[in-house]
């Protein structure tokens, strides 16, 4: 792969992970930090599941009623909430990674 292609956005999963962590490799973290990162991941997986379940019933009702504007609105709202949750998770993980 040419260097220009990588600069245009074609990167490996490893390169993306390094970019997200600011170049900090997980192996340089303490055992406690790794456990805290895993706990954060579990917490946010549960929060995401709760969020999806919360929207599931409302989306089903809107679909059954044929209210496609409401369906679109709810789907967009869900995506915003999922992005917000992901950003919050990453901020918490970054704070843990930054501790030395």
HELIX and SHEET records of a PDB file:
HELIX    1   1 UNK A    3  UNK A    7  1                                   5    
HELIX    2   2 UNK A   13  UNK A   20  1                                   8    
HELIX    3   3 UNK A   26  UNK A   28  5                                   3    
HELIX    4   4 UNK A   31  UNK A   65  1                                  35    
HELIX    5   5 UNK A   68  UNK A   98  1                                  31    
END                                                                             
